[in-house]
């Protein structure tokens, strides 16, 4: 991302129903087979701290990372890091209650991971109760302890 572009951490719900904290820097870079990336992320929901929800409508693959041929070859040799562009559509009908439901359904799966993406220091039942009590997206992000952009995923793979 350019120096003037604002980066933030968003919560992404992928096609398998898994939640991930993702830096918006990941909206420009991908690693992995194109088909797999599209299967996992096309139609995924992105929840912003503001409570805005968008959907990944399309992923354009723009080529290997790097300006020079040498950099692109290096990118291909290092796992196929590609430049991408996400086309997002607004989801105006997603209410705060629907966001809470998404989280209630997906957070238990995150807790089953060896290293959960969202802080597991509080009992899940307490976190879900506080999610239900939240009145806006910012409060929800604080309750589930969405990590900073430095600690979020920064590449779609």
VOROTI-836065 format. One record per atom (N, C-alpha, C): residue number from 1; residue in three letters; x, y negated, z negated. Coordinates in Angstrom, 1 decimal, padded with zeros to 4 digits. Layout:
// residues N
TIMAR, NUM, Ala, X, Y, Z .
...
//
This chain:
// residues 157
TIMAR, 1, Unk, 000.8, 001.2, 000.0 .
TIMAR, 1, Unk, 000.0, 000.0, 000.0 .
TIMAR, 1, Unk, 000.9, -001.2, 000.0 .
TIMAR, 2, Unk, 000.4, -002.3, 000.6 .
TIMAR, 2, Unk, 001.2, -003.5, 000.6 .
TIMAR, 2, Unk, 001.2, -004.2, -000.7 .
TIMAR, 3, Unk, 002.1, -005.1, -000.9 .
TIMAR, 3, Unk, 002.2, -005.8, -002.1 .
TIMAR, 3, Unk, 001.0, -006.6, -002.5 .
TIMAR, 4, Unk, 000.2, -007.0, -001.6 .
TIMAR, 4, Unk, -001.0, -007.8, -001.9 .
TIMAR, 4, Unk, -002.2, -006.9, -002.1 .
TIMAR, 5, Unk, -002.1, -005.6, -001.9 .
TIMAR, 5, Unk, -003.3, -004.8, -002.1 .
TIMAR, 5, Unk, -003.4, -004.3, -003.5 .
TIMAR, 6, Unk, -004.6, -004.4, -004.0 .
TIMAR, 6, Unk, -004.9, -004.0, -005.4 .
TIMAR, 6, Unk, -005.0, -002.5, -005.5 .
TIMAR, 7, Unk, -004.2, -001.9, -006.4 .
TIMAR, 7, Unk, -004.4, -000.4, -006.6 .
TIMAR, 7, Unk, -005.1, -000.2, -008.0 .
TIMAR, 8, Unk, -005.9, 000.8, -008.0 .
TIMAR, 8, Unk, -006.6, 001.2, -009.2 .
TIMAR, 8, Unk, -006.8, 002.7, -009.2 .
TIMAR, 9, Unk, -007.2, 003.2, -010.4 .
TIMAR, 9, Unk, -007.5, 004.6, -010.5 .
TIMAR, 9, Unk, -009.0, 004.7, -010.4 .
TIMAR, 10, Unk, -009.4, 005.7, -009.5 .
TIMAR, 10, Unk, -010.8, 006.0, -009.3 .
TIMAR, 10, Unk, -011.0, 007.5, -009.7 .
TIMAR, 11, Unk, -012.2, 007.9, -009.9 .
TIMAR, 11, Unk, -012.5, 009.3, -010.2 .
TIMAR, 11, Unk, -013.1, 009.9, -008.9 .
TIMAR, 12, Unk, -012.5, 010.9, -008.4 .
TIMAR, 12, Unk, -012.9, 011.6, -007.2 .
TIMAR, 12, Unk, -013.5, 012.9, -007.5 .
TIMAR, 13, Unk, -014.7, 013.2, -007.0 .
TIMAR, 13, Unk, -015.4, 014.5, -007.1 .
TIMAR, 13, Unk, -015.3, 015.1, -005.8 .
TIMAR, 14, Unk, -014.5, 016.2, -005.7 .
TIMAR, 14, Unk, -014.2, 016.9, -004.4 .
TIMAR, 14, Unk, -015.4, 017.8, -004.0 .
TIMAR, 15, Unk, -015.2, 018.4, -002.8 .
TIMAR, 15, Unk, -016.3, 019.3, -002.3 .
TIMAR, 15, Unk, -016.5, 020.5, -003.2 .
TIMAR, 16, Unk, -015.5, 020.9, -004.0 .
TIMAR, 16, Unk, -015.7, 022.1, -004.9 .
TIMAR, 16, Unk, -016.3, 021.7, -006.3 .
TIMAR, 17, Unk, -016.6, 020.4, -006.5 .
TIMAR, 17, Unk, -017.1, 019.9, -007.7 .
TIMAR, 17, Unk, -016.1, 019.7, -008.8 .
TIMAR, 18, Unk, -014.8, 019.5, -008.4 .
TIMAR, 18, Unk, -013.7, 019.2, -009.3 .
TIMAR, 18, Unk, -013.5, 017.7, -009.4 .
TIMAR, 19, Unk, -013.2, 017.2, -010.6 .
TIMAR, 19, Unk, -012.9, 015.8, -010.8 .
TIMAR, 19, Unk, -011.4, 015.6, -010.8 .
TIMAR, 20, Unk, -011.0, 014.5, -010.2 .
TIMAR, 20, Unk, -009.6, 014.1, -010.2 .
TIMAR, 20, Unk, -009.5, 012.6, -010.5 .
TIMAR, 21, Unk, -008.5, 012.2, -011.3 .
TIMAR, 21, Unk, -008.2, 010.8, -011.3 .
TIMAR, 21, Unk, -007.2, 010.5, -010.1 .
TIMAR, 22, Unk, -007.6, 009.6, -009.3 .
TIMAR, 22, Unk, -006.8, 009.3, -008.1 .
TIMAR, 22, Unk, -006.5, 007.8, -008.0 .
TIMAR, 23, Unk, -005.2, 007.5, -007.7 .
TIMAR, 23, Unk, -004.9, 006.2, -007.4 .
TIMAR, 23, Unk, -005.3, 005.9, -006.0 .
TIMAR, 24, Unk, -005.8, 004.6, -005.8 .
TIMAR, 24, Unk, -006.2, 004.3, -004.4 .
TIMAR, 24, Unk, -005.1, 004.3, -003.4 .
TIMAR, 25, Unk, -003.8, 004.4, -003.9 .
TIMAR, 25, Unk, -002.7, 004.6, -003.0 .
TIMAR, 25, Unk, -002.9, 005.9, -002.2 .
TIMAR, 26, Unk, -003.6, 006.9, -002.8 .
TIMAR, 26, Unk, -003.8, 008.2, -002.1 .
TIMAR, 26, Unk, -004.7, 008.0, -000.9 .
TIMAR, 27, Unk, -005.4, 006.9, -000.8 .
TIMAR, 27, Unk, -006.2, 006.7, 000.4 .
TIMAR, 27, Unk, -005.5, 006.5, 001.7 .
TIMAR, 28, Unk, -004.1, 006.4, 001.6 .
TIMAR, 28, Unk, -003.3, 006.2, 002.7 .
TIMAR, 28, Unk, -002.3, 007.3, 003.0 .
TIMAR, 29, Unk, -002.2, 008.3, 002.2 .
TIMAR, 29, Unk, -001.2, 009.4, 002.4 .
TIMAR, 29, Unk, -001.8, 010.7, 002.0 .
TIMAR, 30, Unk, -001.4, 011.7, 002.8 .
TIMAR, 30, Unk, -001.8, 013.1, 002.6 .
TIMAR, 30, Unk, -000.7, 014.1, 002.9 .
TIMAR, 31, Unk, -000.8, 015.2, 002.2 .
TIMAR, 31, Unk, 000.2, 016.3, 002.5 .
TIMAR, 31, Unk, -000.7, 017.6, 002.4 .
TIMAR, 32, Unk, -000.4, 018.4, 003.4 .
TIMAR, 32, Unk, -001.2, 019.7, 003.5 .
TIMAR, 32, Unk, -001.8, 019.8, 004.8 .
TIMAR, 33, Unk, -002.3, 020.9, 005.1 .
TIMAR, 33, Unk, -003.0, 021.1, 006.4 .
TIMAR, 33, Unk, -004.2, 020.2, 006.6 .
TIMAR, 34, Unk, -004.3, 019.7, 007.8 .
TIMAR, 34, Unk, -005.4, 018.7, 008.1 .
TIMAR, 34, Unk, -006.7, 019.4, 007.7 .
TIMAR, 35, Unk, -007.0, 020.6, 008.2 .
TIMAR, 35, Unk, -008.3, 021.2, 008.0 .
TIMAR, 35, Unk, -008.6, 021.4, 006.5 .
TIMAR, 36, Unk, -007.6, 021.7, 005.7 .
TIMAR, 36, Unk, -007.8, 021.9, 004.3 .
TIMAR, 36, Unk, -008.1, 020.6, 003.6 .
TIMAR, 37, Unk, -007.4, 019.5, 004.0 .
TIMAR, 37, Unk, -007.6, 018.2, 003.4 .
TIMAR, 37, Unk, -009.0, 017.7, 003.8 .
TIMAR, 38, Unk, -009.4, 017.9, 005.0 .
TIMAR, 38, Unk, -010.8, 017.5, 005.4 .
TIMAR, 38, Unk, -011.9, 018.4, 004.7 .
TIMAR, 39, Unk, -011.6, 019.7, 004.5 .
TIMAR, 39, Unk, -012.6, 020.5, 003.8 .
TIMAR, 39, Unk, -012.8, 020.1, 002.3 .
TIMAR, 40, Unk, -011.7, 019.7, 001.7 .
TIMAR, 40, Unk, -011.7, 019.4, 000.3 .
TIMAR, 40, Unk, -012.3, 018.0, 000.1 .
TIMAR, 41, Unk, -012.0, 017.0, 000.9 .
TIMAR, 41, Unk, -012.2, 015.6, 000.6 .
TIMAR, 41, Unk, -013.3, 015.0, 001.4 .
TIMAR, 42, Unk, -013.6, 015.5, 002.6 .
TIMAR, 42, Unk, -014.7, 014.8, 003.4 .
TIMAR, 42, Unk, -016.0, 015.0, 002.6 .
TIMAR, 43, Unk, -016.8, 014.0, 002.5 .
TIMAR, 43, Unk, -018.0, 013.9, 001.7 .
TIMAR, 43, Unk, -017.8, 013.9, 000.2 .
TIMAR, 44, Unk, -016.6, 013.8, -000.2 .
TIMAR, 44, Unk, -016.3, 013.6, -001.7 .
TIMAR, 44, Unk, -016.8, 012.3, -002.1 .
TIMAR, 45, Unk, -017.2, 012.3, -003.4 .
TIMAR, 45, Unk, -017.6, 011.0, -004.0 .
TIMAR, 45, Unk, -016.5, 010.3, -004.7 .
TIMAR, 46, Unk, -016.4, 009.0, -004.6 .
TIMAR, 46, Unk, -015.4, 008.2, -005.3 .
TIMAR, 46, Unk, -016.1, 007.3, -006.2 .
TIMAR, 47, Unk, -015.8, 007.4, -007.5 .
TIMAR, 47, Unk, -016.4, 006.5, -008.5 .
TIMAR, 47, Unk, -015.4, 005.5, -009.0 .
TIMAR, 48, Unk, -015.8, 004.2, -008.9 .
TIMAR, 48, Unk, -014.9, 003.1, -009.3 .
TIMAR, 48, Unk, -015.3, 002.7, -010.7 .
TIMAR, 49, Unk, -014.3, 002.1, -011.4 .
TIMAR, 49, Unk, -014.5, 001.6, -012.8 .
TIMAR, 49, Unk, -015.7, 000.7, -012.8 .
TIMAR, 50, Unk, -016.0, -000.1, -011.8 .
TIMAR, 50, Unk, -017.1, -001.0, -011.7 .
TIMAR, 50, Unk, -018.5, -000.3, -011.7 .
TIMAR, 51, Unk, -018.5, 001.0, -011.4 .
TIMAR, 51, Unk, -019.7, 001.7, -011.3 .
TIMAR, 51, Unk, -020.1, 001.9, -009.9 .
TIMAR, 52, Unk, -019.4, 001.3, -008.9 .
TIMAR, 52, Unk, -019.7, 001.5, -007.5 .
TIMAR, 52, Unk, -019.3, 002.9, -007.1 .
TIMAR, 53, Unk, -020.1, 003.6, -006.3 .
TIMAR, 53, Unk, -019.8, 004.9, -005.8 .
TIMAR, 53, Unk, -019.8, 004.9, -004.3 .
TIMAR, 54, Unk, -018.7, 005.5, -003.8 .
TIMAR, 54, Unk, -018.6, 005.6, -002.3 .
TIMAR, 54, Unk, -018.4, 007.0, -001.9 .
TIMAR, 55, Unk, -018.6, 007.3, -000.7 .
TIMAR, 55, Unk, -018.4, 008.7, -000.2 .
TIMAR, 55, Unk, -017.3, 008.6, 000.9 .
TIMAR, 56, Unk, -016.5, 009.6, 001.0 .
TIMAR, 56, Unk, -015.5, 009.7, 002.1 .
TIMAR, 56, Unk, -016.3, 010.3, 003.3 .
TIMAR, 57, Unk, -016.5, 009.4, 004.2 .
TIMAR, 57, Unk, -017.2, 009.8, 005.4 .
TIMAR, 57, Unk, -016.4, 010.4, 006.5 .
TIMAR, 58, Unk, -015.1, 009.9, 006.6 .
TIMAR, 58, Unk, -014.2, 010.4, 007.6 .
TIMAR, 58, Unk, -012.8, 010.2, 007.2 .
TIMAR, 59, Unk, -011.9, 011.1, 007.6 .
TIMAR, 59, Unk, -010.5, 010.9, 007.3 .
TIMAR, 59, Unk, -009.8, 010.9, 008.7 .
TIMAR, 60, Unk, -009.1, 009.8, 009.0 .
TIMAR, 60, Unk, -008.3, 009.8, 010.2 .
TIMAR, 60, Unk, -006.8, 010.1, 009.8 .
TIMAR, 61, Unk, -006.2, 011.0, 010.6 .
TIMAR, 61, Unk, -004.8, 011.3, 010.4 .
TIMAR, 61, Unk, -004.1, 010.5, 011.4 .
TIMAR, 62, Unk, -003.1, 009.7, 010.9 .
TIMAR, 62, Unk, -002.5, 008.7, 011.8 .
TIMAR, 62, Unk, -001.1, 009.1, 012.2 .
TIMAR, 63, Unk, -000.6, 010.3, 011.8 .
TIMAR, 63, Unk, 000.7, 010.7, 012.1 .
TIMAR, 63, Unk, 001.6, 010.9, 010.9 .
TIMAR, 64, Unk, 002.8, 011.4, 011.1 .
TIMAR, 64, Unk, 003.7, 011.6, 010.0 .
TIMAR, 64, Unk, 004.1, 010.3, 009.4 .
TIMAR, 65, Unk, 004.5, 010.3, 008.1 .
TIMAR, 65, Unk, 004.9, 009.1, 007.4 .
TIMAR, 65, Unk, 006.3, 008.7, 008.0 .
TIMAR, 66, Unk, 006.4, 007.4, 008.1 .
TIMAR, 66, Unk, 007.7, 006.8, 008.6 .
TIMAR, 66, Unk, 007.5, 006.0, 009.8 .
TIMAR, 67, Unk, 008.4, 005.0, 010.0 .
TIMAR, 67, Unk, 008.3, 004.1, 011.1 .
TIMAR, 67, Unk, 009.2, 004.7, 012.3 .
TIMAR, 68, Unk, 010.3, 005.2, 011.9 .
TIMAR, 68, Unk, 011.3, 005.7, 012.9 .
TIMAR, 68, Unk, 011.0, 007.2, 013.1 .
TIMAR, 69, Unk, 011.5, 007.7, 014.3 .
TIMAR, 69, Unk, 011.4, 009.1, 014.6 .
TIMAR, 69, Unk, 012.1, 010.0, 013.5 .
TIMAR, 70, Unk, 013.2, 009.5, 013.1 .
TIMAR, 70, Unk, 014.0, 010.2, 012.0 .
TIMAR, 70, Unk, 013.2, 010.4, 010.8 .
TIMAR, 71, Unk, 012.6, 009.3, 010.3 .
TIMAR, 71, Unk, 011.7, 009.3, 009.1 .
TIMAR, 71, Unk, 010.5, 010.3, 009.3 .
TIMAR, 72, Unk, 010.0, 010.2, 010.5 .
TIMAR, 72, Unk, 008.8, 011.1, 010.7 .
TIMAR, 72, Unk, 009.2, 012.6, 010.7 .
TIMAR, 73, Unk, 010.4, 012.9, 011.3 .
TIMAR, 73, Unk, 010.9, 014.3, 011.3 .
TIMAR, 73, Unk, 011.2, 014.7, 009.8 .
TIMAR, 74, Unk, 011.8, 013.8, 009.0 .
TIMAR, 74, Unk, 012.0, 014.1, 007.6 .
TIMAR, 74, Unk, 010.7, 014.3, 006.9 .
TIMAR, 75, Unk, 009.7, 013.5, 007.2 .
TIMAR, 75, Unk, 008.4, 013.7, 006.6 .
TIMAR, 75, Unk, 007.8, 015.1, 006.9 .
TIMAR, 76, Unk, 007.9, 015.5, 008.2 .
TIMAR, 76, Unk, 007.4, 016.8, 008.6 .
TIMAR, 76, Unk, 008.1, 017.9, 007.9 .
TIMAR, 77, Unk, 009.5, 017.7, 007.8 .
TIMAR, 77, Unk, 010.3, 018.7, 007.1 .
TIMAR, 77, Unk, 010.0, 018.9, 005.6 .
TIMAR, 78, Unk, 009.5, 017.8, 005.0 .
TIMAR, 78, Unk, 009.2, 017.8, 003.6 .
TIMAR, 78, Unk, 007.8, 018.1, 003.3 .
TIMAR, 79, Unk, 007.2, 018.9, 004.0 .
TIMAR, 79, Unk, 005.8, 019.3, 003.7 .
TIMAR, 79, Unk, 004.7, 018.6, 004.5 .
TIMAR, 80, Unk, 005.1, 017.9, 005.5 .
TIMAR, 80, Unk, 004.1, 017.3, 006.3 .
TIMAR, 80, Unk, 003.3, 016.1, 005.7 .
TIMAR, 81, Unk, 004.0, 015.2, 005.1 .
TIMAR, 81, Unk, 003.4, 014.0, 004.6 .
TIMAR, 81, Unk, 002.9, 013.1, 005.7 .
TIMAR, 82, Unk, 001.6, 012.8, 005.7 .
TIMAR, 82, Unk, 001.0, 012.1, 006.8 .
TIMAR, 82, Unk, 000.4, 010.8, 006.3 .
TIMAR, 83, Unk, 000.3, 009.8, 007.2 .
TIMAR, 83, Unk, -000.4, 008.6, 007.0 .
TIMAR, 83, Unk, -001.9, 008.9, 007.3 .
TIMAR, 84, Unk, -002.8, 008.4, 006.5 .
TIMAR, 84, Unk, -004.2, 008.7, 006.7 .
TIMAR, 84, Unk, -005.0, 007.3, 006.5 .
TIMAR, 85, Unk, -006.2, 007.3, 007.0 .
TIMAR, 85, Unk, -007.1, 006.2, 006.7 .
TIMAR, 85, Unk, -008.4, 006.9, 006.3 .
TIMAR, 86, Unk, -008.9, 006.5, 005.2 .
TIMAR, 86, Unk, -010.2, 007.0, 004.7 .
TIMAR, 86, Unk, -011.3, 006.0, 005.1 .
TIMAR, 87, Unk, -012.4, 006.5, 005.6 .
TIMAR, 87, Unk, -013.6, 005.7, 006.0 .
TIMAR, 87, Unk, -014.6, 006.0, 004.9 .
TIMAR, 88, Unk, -014.9, 005.0, 004.1 .
TIMAR, 88, Unk, -015.8, 005.1, 003.0 .
TIMAR, 88, Unk, -017.1, 004.5, 003.3 .
TIMAR, 89, Unk, -018.2, 005.2, 002.8 .
TIMAR, 89, Unk, -019.5, 004.6, 002.9 .
TIMAR, 89, Unk, -020.1, 004.3, 001.5 .
TIMAR, 90, Unk, -020.8, 003.2, 001.4 .
TIMAR, 90, Unk, -021.4, 002.9, 000.1 .
TIMAR, 90, Unk, -022.5, 003.9, -000.2 .
TIMAR, 91, Unk, -022.7, 004.2, -001.5 .
TIMAR, 91, Unk, -023.7, 005.0, -001.9 .
TIMAR, 91, Unk, -024.6, 004.2, -002.9 .
TIMAR, 92, Unk, -025.5, 003.4, -002.4 .
TIMAR, 92, Unk, -026.2, 002.4, -003.2 .
TIMAR, 92, Unk, -027.2, 003.0, -004.1 .
TIMAR, 93, Unk, -027.6, 004.3, -003.9 .
TIMAR, 93, Unk, -028.6, 004.9, -004.7 .
TIMAR, 93, Unk, -028.1, 005.6, -005.9 .
TIMAR, 94, Unk, -026.8, 005.6, -006.1 .
TIMAR, 94, Unk, -026.2, 006.3, -007.3 .
TIMAR, 94, Unk, -026.2, 005.4, -008.5 .
TIMAR, 95, Unk, -027.1, 005.7, -009.4 .
TIMAR, 95, Unk, -027.3, 004.9, -010.7 .
TIMAR, 95, Unk, -026.2, 005.4, -011.7 .
TIMAR, 96, Unk, -026.2, 004.6, -012.8 .
TIMAR, 96, Unk, -025.3, 004.9, -013.9 .
TIMAR, 96, Unk, -025.7, 006.3, -014.5 .
TIMAR, 97, Unk, -027.0, 006.6, -014.5 .
TIMAR, 97, Unk, -027.4, 007.9, -015.1 .
TIMAR, 97, Unk, -026.9, 009.0, -014.2 .
TIMAR, 98, Unk, -026.9, 008.8, -012.9 .
TIMAR, 98, Unk, -026.4, 009.8, -011.9 .
TIMAR, 98, Unk, -024.9, 010.0, -012.1 .
TIMAR, 99, Unk, -024.2, 008.9, -012.3 .
TIMAR, 99, Unk, -022.8, 009.1, -012.6 .
TIMAR, 99, Unk, -022.5, 009.9, -013.8 .
TIMAR, 100, Unk, -023.3, 009.6, -014.9 .
TIMAR, 100, Unk, -023.2, 010.4, -016.1 .
TIMAR, 100, Unk, -023.5, 011.9, -015.9 .
TIMAR, 101, Unk, -024.5, 012.2, -015.1 .
TIMAR, 101, Unk, -024.8, 013.6, -014.7 .
TIMAR, 101, Unk, -023.6, 014.2, -014.0 .
TIMAR, 102, Unk, -023.1, 013.5, -013.0 .
TIMAR, 102, Unk, -021.9, 014.1, -012.3 .
TIMAR, 102, Unk, -020.8, 014.4, -013.3 .
TIMAR, 103, Unk, -020.5, 013.6, -014.2 .
TIMAR, 103, Unk, -019.5, 013.8, -015.2 .
TIMAR, 103, Unk, -019.8, 014.9, -016.2 .
TIMAR, 104, Unk, -021.1, 015.0, -016.6 .
TIMAR, 104, Unk, -021.5, 016.1, -017.5 .
TIMAR, 104, Unk, -021.4, 017.4, -016.8 .
TIMAR, 105, Unk, -021.6, 017.5, -015.5 .
TIMAR, 105, Unk, -021.5, 018.7, -014.8 .
TIMAR, 105, Unk, -020.1, 019.1, -014.5 .
TIMAR, 106, Unk, -019.2, 018.1, -014.3 .
TIMAR, 106, Unk, -017.8, 018.4, -013.9 .
TIMAR, 106, Unk, -016.8, 018.4, -015.0 .
TIMAR, 107, Unk, -017.0, 017.7, -016.0 .
TIMAR, 107, Unk, -016.0, 017.7, -017.1 .
TIMAR, 107, Unk, -015.7, 019.0, -017.8 .
TIMAR, 108, Unk, -016.7, 019.9, -018.0 .
TIMAR, 108, Unk, -016.4, 021.2, -018.5 .
TIMAR, 108, Unk, -015.3, 022.0, -017.7 .
TIMAR, 109, Unk, -015.4, 021.9, -016.4 .
TIMAR, 109, Unk, -014.5, 022.5, -015.5 .
TIMAR, 109, Unk, -013.1, 022.0, -015.7 .
TIMAR, 110, Unk, -013.0, 020.7, -015.9 .
TIMAR, 110, Unk, -011.7, 020.0, -016.1 .
TIMAR, 110, Unk, -011.0, 020.6, -017.4 .
TIMAR, 111, Unk, -011.9, 020.8, -018.4 .
TIMAR, 111, Unk, -011.4, 021.3, -019.7 .
TIMAR, 111, Unk, -010.8, 022.7, -019.6 .
TIMAR, 112, Unk, -011.2, 023.4, -018.6 .
TIMAR, 112, Unk, -010.8, 024.8, -018.4 .
TIMAR, 112, Unk, -009.4, 024.9, -017.8 .
TIMAR, 113, Unk, -008.9, 023.8, -017.3 .
TIMAR, 113, Unk, -007.6, 023.8, -016.7 .
TIMAR, 113, Unk, -006.5, 023.8, -017.7 .
TIMAR, 114, Unk, -005.4, 024.4, -017.4 .
TIMAR, 114, Unk, -004.2, 024.5, -018.3 .
TIMAR, 114, Unk, -003.8, 023.1, -018.7 .
TIMAR, 115, Unk, -003.8, 022.2, -017.7 .
TIMAR, 115, Unk, -003.5, 020.8, -018.0 .
TIMAR, 115, Unk, -004.6, 019.9, -017.5 .
TIMAR, 116, Unk, -005.6, 019.6, -018.3 .
TIMAR, 116, Unk, -006.8, 018.8, -017.8 .
TIMAR, 116, Unk, -006.3, 017.5, -017.3 .
TIMAR, 117, Unk, -007.0, 017.0, -016.3 .
TIMAR, 117, Unk, -006.7, 015.6, -015.8 .
TIMAR, 117, Unk, -007.2, 014.5, -016.7 .
TIMAR, 118, Unk, -008.3, 014.8, -017.5 .
TIMAR, 118, Unk, -008.8, 013.8, -018.4 .
TIMAR, 118, Unk, -008.5, 014.3, -019.8 .
TIMAR, 119, Unk, -008.2, 013.4, -020.7 .
TIMAR, 119, Unk, -007.7, 013.7, -022.0 .
TIMAR, 119, Unk, -008.6, 014.7, -022.7 .
TIMAR, 120, Unk, -008.0, 015.7, -023.3 .
TIMAR, 120, Unk, -008.8, 016.8, -023.9 .
TIMAR, 120, Unk, -008.6, 016.7, -025.5 .
TIMAR, 121, Unk, -008.2, 015.6, -026.0 .
TIMAR, 121, Unk, -008.0, 015.5, -027.4 .
TIMAR, 121, Unk, -009.3, 015.5, -028.3 .
TIMAR, 122, Unk, -010.4, 015.0, -027.7 .
TIMAR, 122, Unk, -011.6, 015.0, -028.4 .
TIMAR, 122, Unk, -012.5, 016.2, -028.0 .
TIMAR, 123, Unk, -013.3, 016.7, -028.8 .
TIMAR, 123, Unk, -014.2, 017.8, -028.4 .
TIMAR, 123, Unk, -015.1, 017.4, -027.3 .
TIMAR, 124, Unk, -015.3, 018.3, -026.3 .
TIMAR, 124, Unk, -016.1, 018.0, -025.1 .
TIMAR, 124, Unk, -017.5, 017.5, -025.5 .
TIMAR, 125, Unk, -018.1, 018.1, -026.5 .
TIMAR, 125, Unk, -019.5, 017.6, -026.8 .
TIMAR, 125, Unk, -019.5, 016.2, -027.3 .
TIMAR, 126, Unk, -018.4, 015.7, -028.0 .
TIMAR, 126, Unk, -018.3, 014.3, -028.4 .
TIMAR, 126, Unk, -018.1, 013.4, -027.2 .
TIMAR, 127, Unk, -017.3, 013.8, -026.3 .
TIMAR, 127, Unk, -017.0, 013.0, -025.1 .
TIMAR, 127, Unk, -018.3, 012.9, -024.3 .
TIMAR, 128, Unk, -019.0, 014.0, -024.1 .
TIMAR, 128, Unk, -020.3, 013.9, -023.3 .
TIMAR, 128, Unk, -021.3, 013.0, -024.0 .
TIMAR, 129, Unk, -021.4, 013.1, -025.3 .
TIMAR, 129, Unk, -022.3, 012.2, -026.1 .
TIMAR, 129, Unk, -022.0, 010.8, -025.9 .
TIMAR, 130, Unk, -020.7, 010.4, -025.9 .
TIMAR, 130, Unk, -020.2, 009.0, -025.6 .
TIMAR, 130, Unk, -020.5, 008.6, -024.2 .
TIMAR, 131, Unk, -020.3, 009.6, -023.3 .
TIMAR, 131, Unk, -020.6, 009.3, -021.9 .
TIMAR, 131, Unk, -022.1, 008.9, -021.8 .
TIMAR, 132, Unk, -023.0, 009.7, -022.4 .
TIMAR, 132, Unk, -024.4, 009.4, -022.4 .
TIMAR, 132, Unk, -024.7, 008.0, -023.0 .
TIMAR, 133, Unk, -024.0, 007.6, -023.9 .
TIMAR, 133, Unk, -024.2, 006.3, -024.6 .
TIMAR, 133, Unk, -023.7, 005.1, -023.8 .
TIMAR, 134, Unk, -022.8, 005.4, -022.9 .
TIMAR, 134, Unk, -022.1, 004.3, -022.2 .
TIMAR, 134, Unk, -023.2, 003.5, -021.3 .
TIMAR, 135, Unk, -022.9, 002.3, -021.1 .
TIMAR, 135, Unk, -023.9, 001.4, -020.4 .
TIMAR, 135, Unk, -023.4, 001.0, -019.0 .
TIMAR, 136, Unk, -022.1, 001.2, -018.7 .
TIMAR, 136, Unk, -021.6, 000.8, -017.5 .
TIMAR, 136, Unk, -020.3, 001.7, -017.1 .
TIMAR, 137, Unk, -019.9, 001.5, -015.9 .
TIMAR, 137, Unk, -018.8, 002.3, -015.4 .
TIMAR, 137, Unk, -017.5, 002.2, -016.2 .
TIMAR, 138, Unk, -017.2, 000.9, -016.6 .
TIMAR, 138, Unk, -016.0, 000.7, -017.4 .
TIMAR, 138, Unk, -016.0, 001.4, -018.7 .
TIMAR, 139, Unk, -017.1, 001.4, -019.4 .
TIMAR, 139, Unk, -017.2, 002.2, -020.6 .
TIMAR, 139, Unk, -017.1, 003.7, -020.4 .
TIMAR, 140, Unk, -017.6, 004.2, -019.3 .
TIMAR, 140, Unk, -017.5, 005.6, -019.0 .
TIMAR, 140, Unk, -016.0, 005.9, -018.7 .
TIMAR, 141, Unk, -015.3, 005.1, -018.0 .
TIMAR, 141, Unk, -013.9, 005.3, -017.7 .
TIMAR, 141, Unk, -013.1, 005.4, -019.0 .
TIMAR, 142, Unk, -013.4, 004.5, -019.9 .
TIMAR, 142, Unk, -012.7, 004.4, -021.2 .
TIMAR, 142, Unk, -013.0, 005.7, -022.0 .
TIMAR, 143, Unk, -014.3, 006.2, -022.0 .
TIMAR, 143, Unk, -014.7, 007.4, -022.8 .
TIMAR, 143, Unk, -013.9, 008.6, -022.3 .
TIMAR, 144, Unk, -013.9, 008.8, -020.9 .
TIMAR, 144, Unk, -013.2, 010.0, -020.4 .
TIMAR, 144, Unk, -011.7, 009.8, -020.3 .
TIMAR, 145, Unk, -011.2, 008.6, -020.6 .
TIMAR, 145, Unk, -009.8, 008.2, -020.6 .
TIMAR, 145, Unk, -009.2, 008.4, -019.2 .
TIMAR, 146, Unk, -009.7, 007.7, -018.3 .
TIMAR, 146, Unk, -009.1, 007.8, -016.9 .
TIMAR, 146, Unk, -007.7, 007.2, -017.0 .
TIMAR, 147, Unk, -006.7, 007.9, -016.5 .
TIMAR, 147, Unk, -005.3, 007.5, -016.6 .
TIMAR, 147, Unk, -005.0, 006.3, -015.7 .
TIMAR, 148, Unk, -003.9, 005.6, -016.0 .
TIMAR, 148, Unk, -003.4, 004.5, -015.2 .
TIMAR, 148, Unk, -003.0, 005.0, -013.8 .
TIMAR, 149, Unk, -002.9, 004.1, -012.9 .
TIMAR, 149, Unk, -002.5, 004.4, -011.5 .
TIMAR, 149, Unk, -001.2, 005.2, -011.5 .
TIMAR, 150, Unk, -000.3, 004.9, -012.4 .
TIMAR, 150, Unk, 001.0, 005.6, -012.5 .
TIMAR, 150, Unk, 000.9, 007.0, -012.8 .
TIMAR, 151, Unk, -000.2, 007.4, -013.5 .
TIMAR, 151, Unk, -000.4, 008.8, -014.0 .
TIMAR, 151, Unk, -001.4, 009.5, -013.2 .
TIMAR, 152, Unk, -002.0, 008.8, -012.2 .
TIMAR, 152, Unk, -003.1, 009.5, -011.4 .
TIMAR, 152, Unk, -002.5, 010.1, -010.1 .
TIMAR, 153, Unk, -003.2, 010.9, -009.5 .
TIMAR, 153, Unk, -002.7, 011.5, -008.2 .
TIMAR, 153, Unk, -002.6, 010.4, -007.2 .
TIMAR, 154, Unk, -001.5, 010.5, -006.4 .
TIMAR, 154, Unk, -001.3, 009.4, -005.4 .
TIMAR, 154, Unk, -001.1, 009.9, -004.0 .
TIMAR, 155, Unk, -001.6, 011.2, -003.8 .
TIMAR, 155, Unk, -001.6, 011.8, -002.5 .
TIMAR, 155, Unk, -002.7, 012.8, -002.4 .
TIMAR, 156, Unk, -003.4, 012.9, -001.3 .
TIMAR, 156, Unk, -004.4, 013.9, -001.1 .
TIMAR, 156, Unk, -003.8, 015.1, -000.5 .
TIMAR, 157, Unk, -003.8, 016.2, -001.2 .
TIMAR, 157, Unk, -003.2, 017.5, -000.7 .
TIMAR, 157, Unk, -004.1, 018.7, -000.8 .
//
